[in-house]
């Protein structure tokens, strides 16, 4: 599998507005987009640091995936996302090496690129996302 960079780190937060204020005031970052996903039951604030993003993710429903995560583990890092050259091949390679896949086929992210998750039981407790970004030369 060819990882090109860390695409993003997602942080589960109870209050998106307060978390954005913290990242802007303390770290001097600028939130460039807030997006709501009805299917994921989330609101996300996006920060860009070089080629890597920070996603601050708030649950819009207590029993959504982020709401359950915060209930069980509290606020904190939810997952790390690695950009790969070919997501379908990366998933096949991971599975062939015994990694448990949450997604056997790529899905579309809210930002419009292909994503798939690897189970944290296979990645030392870290929920890991692989993503394939669109080729900017197309």
C-alpha positions in Angstrom: 0.0 0.0 0.0 1.3 3.4 -0.9 0.5 6.1 1.7 1.1 9.6 0.4 0.3 11.6 3.6 -1.9 11.9 6.6 -5.1 13.3 5.1 -6.8 14.2 8.3 -7.1 13.6 12.0 -10.7 13.5 13.2 -11.4 14.7 16.8 -14.8 14.0 18.4 -16.1 17.1 20.3 -19.2 17.7 22.4 -19.6 21.3 21.2 -18.3 22.2 17.7 -18.5 26.0 18.2 -16.5 25.9 21.4 -13.9 23.6 19.8 -13.5 25.8 16.8 -13.0 28.8 19.0 -10.3 26.9 20.9 -8.4 25.9 17.7 -8.7 29.4 16.3 -7.7 31.3 19.5 -5.1 29.0 21.0 -3.5 27.5 17.8 -4.1 30.4 15.4 -5.8 28.2 12.9 -8.7 29.2 10.7 -11.8 27.0 10.2 -12.4 27.2 6.5 -15.6 25.1 6.3 -18.4 23.8 8.5 -20.4 21.0 7.0 -23.4 19.0 8.3 -24.0 15.4 7.3 -27.4 14.1 7.9 -26.4 10.5 7.0 -23.5 10.6 9.5 -25.4 12.7 12.0 -22.5 15.1 12.4 -21.4 18.7 12.0 -17.7 19.1 11.1 -15.4 22.0 11.2 -12.4 21.8 8.9 -8.9 23.2 9.4 -6.0 22.9 7.0 -2.4 22.6 8.2 -0.1 22.1 5.2 -1.4 19.1 3.4 -3.2 17.7 6.4 -6.6 18.6 7.8 -8.0 18.5 11.3 -11.7 17.6 11.4 -13.6 18.6 14.6 -16.7 16.4 14.6 -19.8 17.0 16.7 -22.7 14.6 16.8 -26.1 16.0 15.9 -27.8 13.1 17.5 -26.9 11.4 20.8 -27.0 7.9 19.2 -25.1 8.8 16.1 -21.6 7.3 15.6 -19.8 10.3 17.2 -22.4 10.6 20.0 -21.8 6.9 20.9 -18.1 7.4 20.7 -18.2 10.4 23.1 -20.5 8.5 25.5 -18.1 5.6 25.6 -14.7 7.2 25.4 -15.2 11.0 25.9 -13.9 13.7 23.6 -10.7 13.0 21.7 -9.2 11.5 18.6 -11.8 9.5 16.7 -9.7 8.4 13.8 -6.7 9.0 11.6 -7.0 9.1 7.8 -4.2 8.1 5.4 -4.3 9.1 1.8 -3.4 6.2 -0.5 -2.8 6.0 -4.3 -5.3 3.2 -4.9 -7.9 2.5 -2.3 -9.3 -0.7 -3.7 -5.9 -2.2 -3.9 -5.0 -0.9 -0.4 -8.1 -2.7 1.0 -7.2 -5.9 -0.7 -3.6 -5.7 0.6 -4.8 -4.9 4.1 -7.2 -7.8 4.1 -4.6 -10.2 2.7 -2.4 -9.3 5.7 -5.2 -10.1 8.2 -6.5 -6.6 8.8 -10.3 -6.6 9.6 -12.1 -4.3 7.3 -15.1 -2.3 8.4 -15.7 -1.3 4.7 -14.9 -3.9 2.1 -15.8 -1.5 -0.7 -15.0 2.3 -0.8 -17.7 4.8 0.1 -17.9 8.4 -0.8 -16.9 10.9 1.9 -18.8 14.2 2.6 -15.9 15.9 0.8 -16.4 13.8 -2.3 -13.5 11.3 -2.3 -13.4 7.6 -1.7 -13.0 6.3 1.9 -12.9 3.0 3.8 -12.3 2.2 7.5 -10.1 -0.5 9.0 -11.3 -2.0 12.3 -9.4 -0.7 15.4 -9.1 -4.3 16.7 -6.7 -4.9 13.8 -4.8 -1.5 14.1 -3.8 -1.5 17.8 -6.9 0.3 18.9 -6.9 3.1 16.4 -9.8 3.5 14.0 -8.0 4.0 10.7 -9.5 5.4 7.5 -7.9 5.0 4.1 -8.9 7.5 1.4 -8.2 8.0 -2.2 -8.2 11.7 -3.2 -9.2 12.7 -6.7 -6.3 13.1 -9.2 -5.9 16.9 -9.6 -4.6 16.4 -13.1 -7.8 14.8 -14.4 
